[in-house]
Amino acid sequence: MAGAGSAGLLPKSSRDFGSADYWEKFFQLRGKKAFEWYGSYLDLCGLLHKYIRPREKVLVIGCGNSELSEQLYDVGYQDIVNIDISEVVIRQMKERNASRRPRMSFLKMDMTQMEFPDASFQVVLDKGTLDAVLTGEEEETLQLVDRMLAEVGRVLQVGGRYLCISLAQAHILKKAVAHFSGEGWMVRVHQVAHGRDPASEAEPQFSLPVFAFIMTKFRPVPGAAPQIFELCAQEQGQPVRLDSAERLVEAVRERQQHAWLCGQLRAAGAGLGRSVSLDLCSGHTGEPRYTLHVVDSPSVKPARDNHCAVFIIPQGRETEWLFGTEEGRKQLAASAGFRRLITVSLHRGQRYDGMDSIQAELSASVMELVPARMPSQQKVPFLSVGGDIGVRTVQHQACSPLSGAYVIEDVQGDDRRLFRRLVFLSSRNVVQSEARLLKDASHRAQKKRKKEKKKQRSTNASEDLPPAPGQSIDKSYLCCEHHKAMIAGLTLLRNPERLLDSPLALLVVGLGGGSLPLFVHDHFPKSCLDAVEIDPSMLEVATRWFGFSQSDRMRVHIADGLDYITSLAGAEGARPAYDVVMFDVDSKDSTVGMSCPPPAFVELSFLQKVRSLLTPEGVFILNLVCRDSGLKESVLADLKAVFPLLYVRQIEGEVNEILFCQLSPEQKLATPELLDMAQTLERTLKRPGRGWDDSYVLSDMLKTVKIV
């Protein structure tokens, strides 16, 4: 019963895992196969042997006609008592085992009123019985389960274990965990690793995992004993200690969602209509270790060996457009020539020992994500840029009271040059500031890494290294495309050939690593800059790590940009007049569809204050990052109301738009004239003796400028 017939039973979202209606339909579909869904002896033996010793006395409750007890007996577990409420089943099992397994007993008994003395067994084994009894949360059912679990506790010795094989529906897991943790027992949930069964091959959407609850009876302790909750996600993996019952239930739910997602991916072949992502966490710490994105390219012609591949994104490059956006990953997948491409991002703060080690670690997880039609004997190739996993060296980590936790890291780029980055960990895939290191600094760093790798095989250093000198930063190079576009906007000041020799007053709101004001300061020798930064930690970061320094022409004011501009605009007497005002300030409020600038910076009343600080020919340059189309239209309308002349430049492959705002429509420049002025300014900036990045073409930054 596969294909379209069963597709309607898939959860529409992860919330449906908690829906009784979904599970009811699930069990109806499985029908007589439902019991088999818990796995055969071969599937369960690794776990059973881990938690049951051969000489221990075992009670199997709700044994039915399962072969599990017989198979355990045959490999040396011979002190087994089986009970079931069905007289027919008990008679059949006695007849089947009387001669072959004489020491194993079968008794007709109600597990809610067992006739055994207290502490008779060291293990109580339950394969699906709790699931069969706890069909809902009606009062009568809950009372029945309470009696059953109380009896389990009574007949177990101290140190004994209740080993329950279950599909771990939320209400069942919560009930079992609450009952036994309330009794002071240790609670562990262990995911069962078993092979594919024929039913799940036919219906890969139903590859839901099986779990074992291992409840260990402790001796009662007077007072409040500490509760112990553990999850073991791999058969031979180490258990992870969790801090609450709620977190344990959530972790199991995540494993179920992962299995369901893998089933969907297998069922979809290479025709998945959307990109899918999932995190794989460390079995030791529970922290995310890998982020996988699964991208299908149905247009790629099927071939014998192009079903699926894995692409390891070099460390630190997960923020690039090709790797960090859905559109980029689609382009990467299509160019790779595989029908399904699984991209893998490596997380900051984790240790990786090279491509071979990563491949060994990921192979099993990757095989869960391959298309169903891929031949089982076919290997999945692992790809990367240049065949390695890249370089990420964490130079510094700290936490700012205003900006939160942040990290300074050096990352190797496509041309093997090193780049220094500031990343706020609240948005760990967004580079806040970036600067290129000089070649000699890159060379020294690479030599140091080679020495370190001989001492310790690791390409991810988390320890602080000595502060890099400011001279290691290439101050002639602008890494950020939106910074390049903002600098190109100075062309709108006219007379580009005289711009370097003319006094130029600028106000820059938002310092970050200081690359933008530093570039203006170094390339426009008559410029005077006021930079405003709300977070004093960022001034320290810019100075220590990005080569920034103040001078008599460039001062940093630690203040809220809103307050600073409001104060200047409201000052009595002569207020400062700026030729350029630049906003490059991010918002900390993730609930708003605009991440740069904060909404208050583009309110109509505040924009009028900005206008009052500009010279008549001045330009207001704004970095706008807004995903809410309605909000963006409103911002543009307010800008247009205050600044009649408004240009916009979209940054390719990014959400950023750079807005150039001027006071008079008469200042409007046609595109050819604008490009000609940009070329003149660039020639002026390239004077002998001045450092200039030849890859930075000012006129290219303005070719796609449009007037709003």
C-alpha positions in Angstrom: 0.0 0.0 0.0 2.6 2.5 -1.2 2.7 5.6 -3.4 -0.4 7.9 -3.6 -2.5 5.6 -1.4 -0.3 6.2 1.6 0.9 9.7 0.8 -2.1 11.3 2.6 -1.0 9.8 5.9 2.3 11.7 6.0 2.3 14.4 8.7 1.8 17.7 7.1 4.2 19.2 9.7 6.2 18.1 12.7 3.2 19.0 14.9 1.2 16.1 13.4 3.5 13.7 15.3 1.5 14.6 18.4 -1.8 14.0 16.6 -3.8 10.9 17.8 -5.6 10.9 14.5 -2.4 10.5 12.5 -1.2 7.6 14.7 -4.6 5.9 14.5 -4.4 6.0 10.7 -0.8 4.9 10.8 -1.6 1.7 12.8 -4.7 1.1 10.6 -2.4 1.2 7.5 0.2 -1.1 9.1 -2.6 -3.6 10.1 -1.2 -7.0 11.1 2.4 -5.8 10.4 2.2 -3.4 13.4 3.9 -5.8 15.8 6.7 -6.5 13.3 7.3 -2.8 13.2 9.2 -3.0 16.5 12.0 -5.0 14.8 13.1 -8.6 14.6 15.5 -10.3 17.1 18.4 -9.5 14.7 17.4 -5.8 14.9 17.1 -5.8 18.7 19.8 -8.2 19.7 22.6 -5.6 20.1 20.5 -3.6 22.5 19.1 -6.6 24.4 22.6 -8.0 25.0 23.7 -4.6 26.2 21.1 -4.3 28.9 20.4 -8.0 29.8 23.0 -10.4 31.2 22.6 -14.1 30.3 22.2 -15.3 33.9 19.6 -12.7 34.9 16.0 -13.6 35.6 13.8 -12.1 32.9 10.0 -11.5 32.8 8.4 -10.9 29.4 5.0 -9.2 29.8 2.4 -9.5 27.0 4.6 -12.1 25.2 1.9 -13.0 22.6 3.2 -15.4 20.0 6.5 -13.5 19.4 9.6 -15.4 18.7 11.7 -13.0 20.8 11.8 -15.1 24.0 12.7 -18.2 22.0 15.6 -16.5 20.2 16.9 -15.1 23.5 16.7 -18.6 25.0 18.6 -20.2 22.1 21.6 -17.8 22.6 21.9 -18.5 26.4 19.2 -16.5 28.2 17.4 -19.4 29.7 15.9 -18.0 32.9 12.8 -16.5 31.2 9.2 -16.3 32.3 6.6 -15.2 29.8 3.1 -14.0 30.7 0.1 -13.0 28.7 -3.6 -12.6 29.4 -4.6 -14.8 26.5 -5.1 -18.5 27.4 -5.0 -19.5 23.7 -1.6 -17.8 23.2 -0.1 -19.4 26.3 -1.3 -22.9 25.4 0.2 -22.5 21.9 3.5 -21.2 23.2 3.7 -24.0 25.8 3.1 -26.7 23.1 5.6 -25.0 20.8 8.4 -24.9 23.3 7.8 -27.8 25.8 10.5 -30.1 24.4 12.9 -27.7 22.8 13.1 -25.1 25.6 12.2 -26.9 28.8 13.4 -24.2 31.3 11.4 -21.4 29.8 7.9 -21.0 31.3 4.6 -19.5 30.0 1.9 -18.4 32.4 -1.5 -17.0 31.9 -1.5 -13.8 34.0 -2.8 -10.3 34.1 0.3 -8.0 34.2 -1.7 -5.4 36.2 -2.2 -8.0 39.0 0.9 -10.3 38.9 1.2 -13.2 41.3 5.0 -13.0 41.7 6.6 -12.0 45.0 8.3 -8.6 45.3 11.7 -8.3 43.7 11.5 -11.5 41.8 13.2 -10.4 38.5 16.2 -8.4 37.4 14.7 -7.5 34.0 11.1 -6.9 32.8 11.0 -7.0 29.0 8.2 -5.3 27.1 8.0 -5.4 23.3 5.2 -3.1 22.3 2.9 -4.0 25.2 2.9 -0.5 26.8 2.1 0.9 23.3 -0.8 -1.6 22.9 -2.3 -0.7 26.3 -1.8 3.0 26.4 -4.0 3.7 23.3 -5.2 7.1 24.6 -5.4 9.4 27.6 -8.8 8.4 28.9 -9.0 8.1 32.7 -9.7 4.4 32.6 -6.8 3.7 30.3 -4.4 5.8 32.5 -5.5 4.0 35.6 -4.8 0.6 33.9 -1.3 1.8 32.9 -0.6 3.0 36.4 -1.4 -0.4 37.8 0.7 -2.1 35.1 3.8 0.1 35.7 3.4 -0.2 39.5 3.5 -3.9 39.2 6.6 -3.7 37.0 8.2 -1.7 39.7 7.1 -4.1 42.4 8.5 -7.3 40.8 11.8 -5.8 39.9 14.8 -5.9 42.2 16.8 -2.8 43.1 19.2 -2.3 40.2 16.8 -4.1 37.9 15.6 -2.7 34.6 12.3 -2.3 32.8 13.3 -2.6 29.1 10.3 -1.4 27.0 10.5 -1.4 23.2 8.2 1.3 21.8 7.5 3.7 19.0 7.6 6.5 21.6 4.5 8.4 20.8 4.5 11.6 22.8 1.8 10.6 25.3 3.4 7.1 25.9 6.9 8.6 26.4 5.6 11.3 28.7 3.7 8.8 30.8 6.6 6.4 31.2 9.1 9.1 31.9 6.9 10.9 34.4 6.0 7.6 36.3 9.5 6.2 36.7 11.3 9.5 37.3 8.7 10.3 39.9 9.7 7.0 41.6 13.4 8.1 41.6 14.5 5.7 38.8 17.1 6.5 36.2 15.5 7.1 32.8 17.3 6.4 29.5 15.8 6.3 26.0 17.9 4.4 23.5 17.2 4.6 19.7 17.2 1.1 18.1 19.4 0.8 15.0 17.9 -1.8 12.8 18.0 -2.7 9.2 15.3 -2.0 6.6 12.3 -4.2 6.6 10.3 -5.1 3.5 7.4 -2.9 4.5 9.6 0.2 5.0 11.3 -0.5 1.6 7.9 -0.4 0.0 6.8 2.6 2.0 9.9 4.5 2.9 7.7 7.4 4.3 7.1 5.2 7.3 10.7 4.7 8.4 9.8 5.7 11.9 12.4 4.8 14.5 11.9 2.3 17.3 13.1 3.2 20.8 13.9 1.3 24.0 13.0 2.8 27.4 15.5 1.6 29.9 14.2 2.4 33.4 16.6 1.4 36.1 15.3 1.0 39.6 17.2 2.8 42.4 16.8 2.4 46.1 14.5 5.0 47.5 16.3 8.0 48.8 14.8 10.2 51.5 14.1 13.7 50.3 14.4 15.0 46.7 16.8 12.7 44.8 18.4 14.1 41.6 16.5 13.0 38.5 18.6 11.4 35.7 17.5 11.6 32.0 19.6 10.3 29.2 19.3 9.8 25.5 21.4 7.3 23.5 20.9 8.0 19.7 23.3 5.3 18.5 23.6 1.6 19.4 27.2 1.9 20.5 27.2 5.6 21.2 27.6 7.3 24.6 24.4 8.5 26.3 23.8 12.2 26.5 22.6 13.6 29.9 19.6 15.9 29.5 18.5 18.4 32.1 14.7 17.7 32.2 12.0 15.3 31.1 10.7 17.9 28.7 14.1 18.1 27.0 14.2 14.3 26.7 10.8 14.2 25.1 11.8 16.9 22.7 15.0 15.1 21.8 13.1 11.9 20.9 10.7 14.0 18.9 13.6 15.4 16.9 14.9 11.9 16.2 11.4 10.9 14.9 11.2 14.0 12.7 14.7 13.1 11.3 13.6 9.6 10.5 10.4 10.8 8.9 12.3 13.3 6.8 14.7 10.6 5.6 11.7 8.5 4.6 10.3 11.4 2.6 13.6 12.0 0.9 13.8 8.3 -0.1 10.3 8.3 -1.3 10.8 11.5 -3.4 13.7 10.1 -5.4 15.4 13.0 -7.0 12.1 14.9 -7.5 11.9 16.7 -4.1 10.2 20.0 -4.8 12.0 22.0 -2.1 15.3 22.2 -0.3 15.5 20.3 3.0 17.9 21.0 5.8 18.7 19.1 9.0 21.3 19.3 11.8 23.4 16.4 13.0 24.6 16.8 16.5 27.6 15.5 18.4 26.8 12.3 20.3 29.0 13.5 23.2 27.7 17.0 23.7 24.4 17.2 21.8 25.6 20.3 20.1 25.1 20.8 16.3 28.1 19.4 14.4 27.0 19.3 10.8 24.2 21.1 8.9 23.0 19.2 5.8 21.0 20.7 2.9 19.5 18.3 0.4 19.0 19.8 -3.0 17.5 17.9 -6.0 18.1 18.6 -9.6 15.4 16.7 -11.6 16.6 18.3 -14.8 19.9 16.4 -14.6 19.6 13.4 -16.9 19.7 10.1 -15.0 22.8 8.0 -15.3 24.2 4.9 -13.7 26.5 6.8 -11.2 25.0 10.3 -10.8 22.2 9.5 -8.3 23.7 11.3 -5.3 26.9 13.1 -4.0 28.0 14.9 -0.8 29.7 18.3 -1.0 31.7 19.4 2.1 31.6 23.2 2.3 35.1 24.4 3.4 35.1 25.8 6.9 34.1 29.5 7.1 32.7 29.6 3.6 29.2 28.6 4.5 28.2 32.3 4.5 29.0 32.7 0.8 26.1 33.0 -1.7 26.9 29.7 -3.5 26.8 27.7 -0.2 24.7 29.9 2.1 21.5 30.5 0.0 19.0 28.2 -1.5 19.5 29.7 -5.0 23.3 29.2 -4.6 23.0 25.6 -3.6 20.7 24.9 -6.5 23.3 26.3 -8.9 26.0 24.3 -7.2 23.9 21.1 -7.4 23.1 21.7 -11.1 26.8 22.3 -11.9 27.9 19.2 -10.0 25.9 17.0 -12.3 24.2 14.9 -9.7 20.5 14.4 -9.3 20.7 14.9 -5.6 23.5 16.9 -3.8 23.8 16.9 -0.1 25.8 20.0 1.1 27.5 19.8 4.5 28.4 22.8 6.6 31.0 22.3 9.4 30.1 24.0 12.7 32.3 26.5 14.5 33.7 25.2 17.8 33.9 21.5 16.6 37.0 19.6 15.8 37.5 17.9 12.4 40.4 15.7 11.4 40.2 16.0 7.7 38.1 14.8 4.7 38.6 11.1 5.4 37.5 11.4 9.0 34.4 13.4 8.0 33.5 10.9 5.4 33.7 8.0 7.8 31.6 9.9 10.4 28.9 10.9 7.9 28.6 7.8 5.7 25.8 6.1 7.7 23.7 9.3 7.9 24.2 10.1 4.3 22.9 6.7 3.2 19.6 7.5 5.0 19.2 10.5 2.6 19.9 8.9 -0.8 17.1 8.4 -3.4 15.2 5.1 -3.1 16.2 4.1 -6.7 19.9 4.3 -6.1 21.6 0.9 -6.2 22.4 -0.3 -2.7 26.0 -1.3 -3.6 26.8 2.1 -5.1 29.0 4.4 -3.1 28.2 8.1 -2.6 31.2 10.3 -3.6 32.3 13.1 -1.2 33.3 16.3 -3.0 34.9 19.6 -1.8 36.7 22.7 -3.1 40.3 21.6 -3.7 39.7 18.3 -2.0 40.1 19.7 1.6 37.9 21.0 4.4 39.3 24.6 4.5 40.7 26.6 7.3 39.0 28.3 10.2 41.1 29.7 13.0 39.2 31.3 15.9 41.3 34.2 17.1 39.1 35.5 19.8 35.7 34.9 21.4 33.8 37.2 23.8 30.4 38.4 24.8 29.3 42.0 24.6 26.5 43.2 26.8 24.9 45.0 23.8 25.7 42.7 20.8 25.9 39.4 22.6 28.4 36.6 21.9 30.7 37.1 19.0 33.8 35.5 17.5 36.8 36.8 15.5 38.0 34.1 13.1 40.5 33.8 10.2 39.1 31.9 7.2 40.8 30.8 4.0 39.2 32.1 0.8 38.9 30.7 -2.7 42.3 32.1 -3.6 43.9 30.6 -0.5 44.2 34.1 1.0 43.1 34.6 4.6 40.2 36.8 5.6 39.4 38.0 9.1 35.7 38.0 10.1 33.5 39.3 12.9 30.5 37.1 13.4 27.7 37.6 16.0 26.7 34.1 17.2 23.1 35.2 17.3 23.3 35.2 13.5 26.2 32.7 13.0 25.8 32.5 9.2 26.0 36.3 8.7 29.5 38.0 8.4 29.2 41.2 10.3 32.6 42.6 9.2 35.4 41.2 7.0 38.9 42.2 6.1 41.6 40.6 4.0 45.0 39.8 5.6 48.2 40.9 3.9 50.0 38.1 2.0 52.9 38.0 4.4 50.5 37.6 7.3 48.7 34.8 5.5 52.0 33.1 4.8 53.1 33.3 8.5 49.7 32.0 9.6 49.9 29.0 7.3 53.4 28.1 8.5 52.2 28.3 12.1 49.3 26.1 11.3 51.5 23.5 9.7 53.6 23.3 12.9 50.4 23.1 15.0 49.0 20.3 12.9 52.2 18.2 13.6 51.5 18.6 17.3 47.8 18.0 17.1 45.8 16.9 14.1 43.1 19.5 14.0 42.0 22.1 11.4 39.8 23.9 13.9 41.6 25.8 16.6 39.4 27.2 19.4 42.1 28.6 21.6 42.8 32.3 21.5 46.0 33.1 19.6 48.2 36.2 20.3 46.6 39.4 18.9 47.5 39.9 15.3 49.1 43.3 14.7 47.0 45.9 12.9 49.5 46.0 10.0 48.4 42.5 9.0 45.1 43.9 7.6 45.1 44.9 3.9 43.4 48.3 4.3 43.3 48.9 0.5 40.8 46.0 0.1 37.1 46.2 0.7 35.6 42.7 1.2 32.0 43.6 1.4 30.2 44.3 -1.9 27.8 46.7 -0.2 30.8 48.7 1.2 32.2 49.0 -2.4 28.8 50.3 -3.6 28.6 52.8 -0.7 32.1 54.2 -1.6 31.1 54.4 -5.3 28.2 56.6 -4.2 30.7 59.4 -3.4 30.7 59.9 -7.2 27.4 61.8 -6.7 29.3 64.6 -5.0 30.4 65.8 -8.5 33.9 67.1 -9.5 35.5 63.7 -8.9 38.9 64.9 -10.1 39.0 67.5 -7.2 37.4 65.3 -4.5 40.7 64.1 -3.0 41.9 67.7 -2.6 38.7 69.1 -1.2 37.6 69.0 2.5 35.1 66.3 2.9 32.9 65.9 6.0 31.3 62.4 6.7 29.2 60.9 9.3 29.2 57.1 9.5 26.7 55.4 11.8 27.7 51.8 12.6 31.4 50.9 13.0 31.6 47.1 13.1 35.2 46.3 12.1 35.8 49.8 10.9 36.6 48.9 7.3 34.2 51.5 5.7 35.4 54.6 7.6 39.0 53.4 7.5 38.9 53.1 3.7 37.5 56.7 3.3 40.1 58.0 5.8 43.0 56.4 4.0 41.9 57.2 0.4 40.5 60.7 0.8 43.3 62.6 2.5 41.2 65.8 3.2 38.3 63.9 4.7 37.1 64.3 8.3 35.0 61.6 9.7 32.7 61.2 12.7 31.9 57.5 13.3 29.1 56.6 15.8 29.0 53.2 17.4 26.6 52.2 20.2 28.7 49.3 21.5 32.1 50.1 23.0 33.1 46.4 22.5 33.0 47.0 18.8 35.5 49.8 19.0 37.8 47.5 20.9 37.3 44.8 18.2 37.9 47.1 15.3 41.1 48.5 17.0 42.6 45.2 18.1 41.6 42.9 15.3 40.9 45.0 12.2 43.7 47.6 12.1 41.4 50.5 12.9 42.8 53.6 14.7 41.4 57.0 15.4 43.2 60.2 14.3 42.7 63.9 14.2 40.6 63.4 11.1 38.6 60.4 12.4 36.9 60.2 15.8 34.6 57.5 17.1 31.6 58.5 19.3 30.2 55.8 21.6 26.5 56.7 21.4 23.2 55.6 20.1 23.0 56.8 16.5 19.4 58.0 17.0 20.4 60.1 20.0 23.6 61.4 18.4 21.8 62.7 15.2 18.8 64.0 17.2 21.2 66.0 19.4 23.1 67.4 16.4 19.9 68.3 14.6 18.4 70.0 17.7 21.6 71.9 18.6 21.2 75.7 18.9 23.3 77.8 16.6 25.4 76.4 13.8 25.0 72.7 13.4 27.5 70.6 11.5 27.0 70.1 7.8 28.1 66.8 6.3 28.8 66.1 2.7 28.0 62.4 3.3 25.9 60.6 5.9 26.2 56.8 5.8 24.1 54.3 7.7 25.5 50.7 8.0 23.9 49.6 11.3 22.2 46.3 11.9 19.1 45.6 13.9 19.1 43.2 16.9 15.3 42.6 16.6 14.8 39.4 14.6 11.0 39.7 14.7 11.0 42.6 12.2 11.4 41.9 8.5 14.2 44.4 8.2 17.6 43.6 9.6 19.4 46.7 8.6 18.9 49.4 9.8 16.6 49.3 12.8 13.2 50.7 11.8 13.6 53.8 13.9 16.4 54.9 11.6 14.1 55.2 8.6 11.1 56.8 10.3 9.9 60.0 8.5 10.7 62.3 11.5 14.2 60.9 11.9 14.9 61.1 8.2 14.1 64.8 8.3 16.8 65.2 11.0 19.3 63.4 8.8 18.4 65.8 6.0 19.0 68.8 8.2 22.6 67.7 8.7 23.4 67.4 4.9 25.0 70.1 2.7 22.7 71.1 -0.2 24.8 68.9 -2.6 25.3 66.2 0.0 24.3 62.5 -0.3 22.7 60.2 2.3 23.8 56.6 1.7 21.9 53.8 3.4 22.5 50.0 3.5 19.0 48.5 3.5 18.3 44.8 4.2 14.6 44.2 4.2 12.8 40.9 3.3 9.3 42.3 4.0 8.1 43.8 0.7 5.3 45.8 2.3 7.7 47.3 4.8 10.3 48.1 2.1 7.7 50.0 0.1 6.9 52.0 3.1 10.6 52.8 3.8 11.1 53.9 0.1 8.0 56.1 0.3 9.3 57.9 3.4 12.8 58.3 1.9 11.3 59.7 -1.3 9.2 62.2 0.7 12.3 63.5 2.4 14.9 63.1 -0.4 13.3 63.8 -3.8 16.2 62.2 -5.7 16.6 58.5 -4.8 18.9 55.9 -6.5 18.9 52.2 -5.6 21.6 49.6 -6.2 20.8 45.9 -5.6 23.7 43.8 -4.4 23.9 40.6 -6.5 23.1 37.4 -4.7 22.2 39.3 -1.5 19.2 41.0 0.1 21.2 44.2 0.5 20.2 47.3 -1.4 22.2 50.5 -1.3 20.2 53.7 -1.4 21.7 57.0 -2.5 19.5 59.9 -1.4 19.9 63.6 -2.4 18.0 66.7 -1.8 17.4 68.1 -5.3 16.0 66.4 -8.4 18.1 68.8 -10.4 21.2 66.8 -9.3 20.0 63.8 -11.2 22.6 62.2 -13.4 22.0 60.0 -16.4 23.8 56.6 -16.3 26.5 57.4 -18.9 27.4 60.6 -17.1 27.4 58.8 -13.7 29.7 56.0 -15.0 32.0 58.6 -16.6 32.4 60.4 -13.3 33.0 57.1 -11.5 35.8 56.3 -13.9 37.3 59.8 -13.3 37.2 59.3 -9.5 38.8 55.9 -9.8 41.7 57.3 -11.9 42.2 59.9 -9.3 42.3 57.3 -6.5 44.8 55.3 -8.4 47.5 57.9 -8.2 51.1 56.5 -7.8 52.0 55.6 -4.3 48.4 55.0 -3.2 47.3 51.4 -2.4 44.4 50.3 -4.6 42.7 47.0 -5.3 42.7 46.6 -9.1 39.7 44.2 -8.8 37.6 47.1 -7.5 36.1 49.0 -10.4 34.0 51.9 -9.2 31.9 52.3 -12.3 30.9 48.6 -12.1 29.3 49.4 -8.8 27.0 51.9 -10.5 26.1 50.2 -13.7 22.9 48.7 -12.3 21.8 51.8 -10.3 18.2 52.7 -10.9 16.3 55.9 -9.9 13.2 55.3 -7.7 
